[in-house]
Amino acid sequence: MESLLEHTVQRHSVRQTVHDPTRPVRCELCFKLFRCKASLSTHQNAPYKPRNYSCNTCDASFPTRSRLVAHQPVHSTERKFVCGECGASFKNEQNLTTHSLLHSEKQEVCGVCGLRFHRKSNLRMHQRVHTDAYYASCPHCDKRCKNQSQLKEHLKVHTKEKSLACRHCAKRFMYTSDRKRHEMSHTGEYPFVCRCTKKFSRNRLYQQHAAKCKFNASID
């Protein structure tokens, strides 16, 4: 196991800093004080254990405090971020921003096929389907991918690794998209919300429903 000393070599050298006359030696990583260099050396050579931040409400744990803070709103019933167009409410601003794109015009247009997108980054990604350029090749088969992101997703076919853990329960997933849709069942925050308040995780299902929904017909 990696030691704390190995982990902090070069950047966290031992220094004599007098903060407390009885403990003149300080660890430059965690700032803990010690009486002598020998005690500091023992501290630095101890097995390195990353911090684990646990949720007080459920059994979920996270490697950083920021991840824990991002998780905690799932236990709150407060939805203070409200869409001004349809009244749908969300627990955080990011989900509201994503939802709001449904009400805005798709400004980014593909010059080849005419498909429209909300974001320029999505347009750039789409435009690669019209080229013969492949930027990444699978080392295990003949599969060629348009970008590293596609290759990373494809490699999971070979490894079968479910490396993505749900941030609310113990379930694990191979693909980011699958985890994202699953986590909606915990948060109740779906990106596609009809005027009748029915929610969807996929735009295709939302569009099929919206075309038949009597609430949309009555508004038109």
Secondary structure, DSSP 8 states (H G I E B T S, - for coil): --BHHHHTTTTS--EEEEEETTEEEE-TTT--EESSHHHHHHHHTSB-----EE-SSSS-EESSHHHHHHHGGGG-----EE-TTT--EESSHHHHHHHHGGGS---EE-TTT--EESSHHHHHHHHGGGS----EE-SSSS-EESSHHHHHHHHHHHH----EE-SSSS-EESSHHHHHHHHHHHH---SEE-TTS-EESSHHHHHHHHHH-HHHHHH-
